């Protein structure tokens, strides 16, 4: 009983302790820089425990409504946690915790003079991501969106050189996305006089024909598409992922885009609702076509890359297309939203593991270029194995997480043929063709790792063997995610429909999931 009562306060505590920890790290780091890492790790661990308690509470008792400052909504800011954002919060903090463990030795090597500011800003990033997830106010969501964005700009630029230019491009594009989002919020406030999501969903239906409301939806869609790097608004992402420090690449690839996707789903389902989408024939189909083009374009661009991190960045552009395709299909088939929700977790696990492996290759051997990976399977067996497991999951080999996502989206696409006719079959083709493209660009990496022998021969192998190995603190999170690529896939395929998924669909107003 006491745990359930405490859980009702966790939505605000999960943000407050993170924000306080960011300042604590900075102050404690002035005394002893070694204190920065344990404070950050302990904070994120406590946040993760709170998130798990929130999820348990929400599944047992229903959504949590937490009013701030003693002002009742819709005038005051309200945090609202239902099954969907409780699930996303757990995903964010689980990946953040594993990334924090991974970051220790990586940051010590890449940023030896900036350890304290790194962890302070890293904790601010976590604060912003958690705030986006739990808030029930569209302007408050903008505030946290900017906190996380400003933190990510700094983290990307921290290494200097080309990373500064990458961060600058991200600042420009990210600011444009934020402006679009803010314009959408302003238009809705001008029309309704409220910023509370629940209040907006009740007031908007009679106003769906209002041009300001329609423009607001467009601003939200474009702004959040920039933030999540949906093709063709992805131009900031490849350089940002490529030149950021390894630990930063992991956290922004695994969590930043997923939180932006969460925000888009929240705006569509909890502010405008599916009635708005269905009132304007073609909006859902347009989302599907944009996503389908992004899936193919991202994969083709990935094939053209020789830098591993850049290849993974373009792969993320393609994978975001999968999630948006599921969103577009959801008005026709509940399986579309299931695929989108599943892929938020699945892609976070897969891409987190892949970027951790890429960071390990850089840490030990300084390898960025795929053409230099020959014989890597013998030189770095554990990192290579983790990369391979995540790669085959991205390809969609059963029973991996990637396979589960594609199954759900294929079912939704087939059901959409009743409404979209030929377009539904095209989306099925896109999903199948993208699997071949994924195989093409991941297999060439796996081939060089395991089946192409190093030209340097025995002397090079001995010299590389003498180099310091990948630390256990980097290997353990990587191997955990590699195992989850298979375990979570099996769970999705054997336990569907999961009770919490059905609860999400009900709370988002999608309807009942058809029999599996």
Beta strands, then each sheet from edge to edge (+ up, - down):
strand 1: 64-67
strand 2: 78-81
sheet 1: 1+ 2-
end
